[in-house]
Amino acid sequence: MLELIEVNGTPGSQLSTPRSGKSPSPSPTSPGSLRKQRSSQHGGSSTSLASTKVCSSMDENDGPGEGGELVTWCLRKRLSLDRGQRIEVSEEGFQIPATITERYKVGRTIGDGNFAVVKECVERSTAREYALKIIKKSKCRGKEHMIQSEVSILRRVKHPNIVLLIEEMDVPTELYLVMELVKGGDLFDAITSTNKYTERDASGMLYNLASAIKYLHSLNIVHRDIKPENLLVYEHQDGSKSLKLGDFGLATIVDGPLYTVCGTPTYVAPEIIAETGYGLKVDIWAAGVITYILLCGFPPFRGSGDDQEVLFDQILMGQVDFPSPYWDNVSDSAKELITMMLLVNVDQRFSAMQVLEHPWVNDDSLPENEHQLSVAGKIKKHFNTGPKPNSTAAGVSVIATTALDKERQVFRRRCNQDVRSRYKAQSAPPEFNSESEDYSPSSSETVRSPNSPF
């Protein structure tokens, strides 16, 4: 038996999203620019969200969403393979069922991870490019629940700033996931490869990221591994770009305090390190670290060499500085927002909604000071970034990662009792309530803010 998730014929162009009061944005000034404006429902690239099939965990008897919004339905069907049905065998030995090969033209291998292989995949009826992620079940024995948890979250999420699961097919020996293929590189690529990069561009990038976080938090989902490598650049036909968040290997549902110490050290929140219990706002902390990097090229908390404990102690203290001359040309509004995103006190730390409402994200009059040379140079130096084989490499790398690869990101730390005591003195117990706001999970319209060419 195999399980196929597919979408009915609800036209993507009928999908709607709640209106914002945002004004339209001017056209991008360069191919490398990225905007936050809302695009036409009929615009976008050949793989635009308006025409992409998206999976969700809705019941087929559910009706339209609130406010008359139309929903893309996902019907779960069980199909059996007849004994005489054709099965193709790939060069890696995967027995690709005809159910897949009849619908998709499966090409060469473009990525190979520890537990998954990624192959080129073109839908025969539309010629749209996707990525076929093949997880070999024999490598996951005893840990199937980790893969199931990751896929269950991917089924639920459907947002223009998140890499989408198009459909899944489950056979006895492999799990096949057809994923959206984002070909524009990652966040660092967007900065280091462009000829112009301003504070307004950085604001646009944060708008895209905060929009994805707000949506996830409305579903009580915490990502726990937000970092530049997991933010991919989606290129639209009009030359504008937007970010998509991928890699849900550490994502989980928040229904109470979480205690697993996990993540990428540079971006991990203090409450994770302190092991006092944490919730949704660890994602806001990570987004604050990324915003800091976007404006100066290096992170706010830096250890000495490979001494991770020094880094963690700095994070627990939460002292954010904006050293001269690197921050001299950055607006006070940006510094204020970053400070509010990096508050050790979880109650006082901004929510995703507050980030989106901040003037630095919404103001059309952001400075156009050129930051490309200084920021790109420091990113290359601090993060050892270099040219990738091609613009698709970053997206393939994110897709090839599974929840099992994330086991190495679950760590324990030595306890500096003095630093931890000071942390507890200035922190508050974390909130675990959902940021249930007015964003509709059924929305499929591209979200781009009105004020930035990102």
NORJO-V574826 format. One record per run of one state. SS is the DSSP state (h for helix, s for strand, l for the rest). FROM is the first residue (numbers start at 1). TO is the last residue. If there is no record, write none. Layout:
SS_FROM_TO ; SS_FROM_TO
This chain:
l_1_1 ; s_2_7 ; l_8_11 ; h_12_14 ; l_15_48 ; h_49_51 ; l_52_65 ; h_66_68 ; l_69_73 ; s_74_79 ; l_80_86 ; s_87_89 ; l_90_94 ; s_95_97 ; h_98_101 ; l_102_103 ; s_104_112 ; l_113_115 ; s_116_123 ; l_124_128 ; s_129_136 ; h_137_140 ; l_141_143 ; h_144_156 ; l_157_161 ; s_162_162 ; l_163_164 ; s_165_170 ; l_171_173 ; s_174_180 ; l_181_185 ; s_186_186 ; h_187_192 ; l_193_197 ; s_198_198 ; h_199_218 ; l_219_220 ; s_221_222 ; l_223_227 ; h_228_230 ; s_231_235 ; l_236_240 ; s_241_245 ; l_246_251 ; s_252_253 ; l_254_257 ; s_258_258 ; l_259_261 ; s_262_262 ; l_263_264 ; h_265_267 ; l_268_269 ; h_270_274 ; l_275_277 ; s_278_278 ; l_279_281 ; h_282_296 ; l_297_307 ; h_308_317 ; l_318_331 ; h_332_341 ; l_342_351 ; h_352_357 ; l_358_358 ; h_359_362 ; l_363_369 ; s_370_370 ; l_371_371 ; h_372_383 ; l_384_392 ; h_393_400 ; l_401_402 ; h_403_409 ; s_410_410 ; l_411_416 ; h_417_426 ; l_427_454
